[in-house]
Amino acid sequence: MKVLGNKWLVDELMAVLWVAEHCDVGATVVSDSRYVVRGCEALRAGCGNRYLNGVDADLWGALRVVGAPEVIWVPSHKNRDEFVR
């Protein structure tokens, strides 16, 4: 694997790939990475060429093969009180 992107984003993308490979179909991932959320949305819609031909294309390609799960975005660095408002 050739890692060209930001290490933290690659880690999140690899985690989504792991879920896609090991969890039941219909699993939902929650992430604070808009890169991962938007990329999975694009793959699921069949229009992910930007991701398949860009940085981390090998991971995006593997995710396309196994099927990208639904990924929901949540903001990061918020405490409990900010989330329950």
Contacts in CASP RR format, 6 or more apart in sequence:
PFRMAT RR
TARGET T0000
AUTHOR 0000-0000-0000
METHOD contacts of the structure
MODEL  1
MKVLGNKWLVDELMAVLWVAEHCDVGATVVSDSRYVVRGCEALRAGCGNR
YLNGVDADLWGALRVVGAPEVIWVPSHKNRDEFVR
1 58 0 8 1.000
1 59 0 8 1.000
2 58 0 8 1.000
3 10 0 8 1.000
3 56 0 8 1.000
4 55 0 8 1.000
4 56 0 8 1.000
5 55 0 8 1.000
5 56 0 8 1.000
8 33 0 8 1.000
9 33 0 8 1.000
9 35 0 8 1.000
9 36 0 8 1.000
9 56 0 8 1.000
10 56 0 8 1.000
10 59 0 8 1.000
12 31 0 8 1.000
12 33 0 8 1.000
12 35 0 8 1.000
12 36 0 8 1.000
13 33 0 8 1.000
13 35 0 8 1.000
13 36 0 8 1.000
13 56 0 8 1.000
13 59 0 8 1.000
13 60 0 8 1.000
13 63 0 8 1.000
14 59 0 8 1.000
15 29 0 8 1.000
16 29 0 8 1.000
16 31 0 8 1.000
16 36 0 8 1.000
16 40 0 8 1.000
16 63 0 8 1.000
16 68 0 8 1.000
16 69 0 8 1.000
16 71 0 8 1.000
17 59 0 8 1.000
17 62 0 8 1.000
17 63 0 8 1.000
17 66 0 8 1.000
19 27 0 8 1.000
19 29 0 8 1.000
19 69 0 8 1.000
20 27 0 8 1.000
20 63 0 8 1.000
20 66 0 8 1.000
20 67 0 8 1.000
20 68 0 8 1.000
20 69 0 8 1.000
21 66 0 8 1.000
23 69 0 8 1.000
26 69 0 8 1.000
26 70 0 8 1.000
27 69 0 8 1.000
27 70 0 8 1.000
28 69 0 8 1.000
28 70 0 8 1.000
28 71 0 8 1.000
28 72 0 8 1.000
29 40 0 8 1.000
29 69 0 8 1.000
29 70 0 8 1.000
29 71 0 8 1.000
29 72 0 8 1.000
30 71 0 8 1.000
30 72 0 8 1.000
30 74 0 8 1.000
31 37 0 8 1.000
31 71 0 8 1.000
31 72 0 8 1.000
31 73 0 8 1.000
31 74 0 8 1.000
32 73 0 8 1.000
32 74 0 8 1.000
32 75 0 8 1.000
32 76 0 8 1.000
33 73 0 8 1.000
34 73 0 8 1.000
36 71 0 8 1.000
37 71 0 8 1.000
37 72 0 8 1.000
37 73 0 8 1.000
39 48 0 8 1.000
39 51 0 8 1.000
39 60 0 8 1.000
39 68 0 8 1.000
40 63 0 8 1.000
40 68 0 8 1.000
40 69 0 8 1.000
40 70 0 8 1.000
40 71 0 8 1.000
41 71 0 8 1.000
42 48 0 8 1.000
42 50 0 8 1.000
42 51 0 8 1.000
43 51 0 8 1.000
43 52 0 8 1.000
43 60 0 8 1.000
43 63 0 8 1.000
43 64 0 8 1.000
43 67 0 8 1.000
43 68 0 8 1.000
44 67 0 8 1.000
44 68 0 8 1.000
44 70 0 8 1.000
48 60 0 8 1.000
48 64 0 8 1.000
51 57 0 8 1.000
51 60 0 8 1.000
52 60 0 8 1.000
52 61 0 8 1.000
52 64 0 8 1.000
54 60 0 8 1.000
END
